[in-house]
Amino acid sequence: MNPIEHISNNHVFKAPEGMKECDDLSVTVGNWSGYPCIVSHWKPSPEELKLLNEGKPVQLTIVGRSMPPVSLMVT
């Protein structure tokens, strides 16, 4: 999936120095039901849409040693 710009974006996370597999990421910093949150928007490629329609799962990878609360949804 590819990150996309969204009208609500108000911050950019810079890629970690030296991490070649990572790009800067535009996000929306705000709150969700009173909890601080950071939202990024992603769009699947045509090939990914094909795989999703075949029932393949979405994978979420968190780099590090802990798992923060996360949410995946279609908006």
C-alpha positions in Angstrom: 0.0 0.0 0.0 1.1 3.5 -0.6 0.7 6.4 1.8 -1.4 9.3 0.3 -1.8 12.9 1.2 -5.0 13.8 3.0 -6.6 17.2 3.6 -6.4 16.7 7.3 -2.6 16.1 7.4 -0.8 18.5 9.7 2.6 16.8 10.4 5.3 14.9 8.7 7.3 12.1 10.4 10.8 12.0 9.0 12.2 8.6 8.0 14.7 7.2 10.5 18.2 8.2 9.4 19.8 5.3 7.5 16.6 3.3 7.1 16.5 2.9 3.3 13.2 1.0 3.3 11.3 3.9 4.9 10.1 7.3 3.6 8.8 10.4 5.3 5.1 10.0 6.2 2.5 12.7 6.3 0.0 12.3 9.1 -2.8 13.9 11.0 -2.1 14.5 14.7 -5.3 14.8 16.6 -7.6 12.9 19.0 -10.0 10.0 18.7 -12.8 9.9 21.3 -10.6 12.0 23.6 -7.4 9.9 23.1 -4.4 11.4 21.3 -3.9 9.7 18.0 -1.9 9.9 14.8 -3.6 8.9 11.5 -2.0 8.1 8.2 -3.9 7.4 5.0 -3.0 4.6 2.6 -4.3 3.4 -0.8 -3.9 -0.1 -2.1 -2.4 -0.6 -5.6 -4.5 -2.5 -8.2 -2.5 -5.7 -7.4 -3.2 -5.3 -3.7 -6.9 -4.7 -4.4 -6.9 -7.9 -6.4 -5.4 -9.8 -3.5 -7.8 -8.2 -1.0 -10.7 -9.3 -3.2 -9.3 -12.8 -3.2 -9.5 -12.8 0.6 -5.8 -12.2 1.4 -5.2 -10.4 4.7 -3.8 -7.0 5.5 -0.5 -7.2 7.4 0.5 -4.5 10.0 4.2 -4.4 10.9 5.4 -2.4 13.9 9.1 -1.9 14.1 10.4 -2.2 17.6 9.8 -4.4 20.7 6.3 -3.3 21.8 2.8 -3.1 20.2 1.0 0.2 20.6 -2.8 0.3 20.2 -3.6 0.4 16.5 -6.6 0.5 14.3 -7.1 -0.4 10.6 -10.2 0.6 8.8 -11.6 1.9 5.5 -12.7 5.5 5.5 
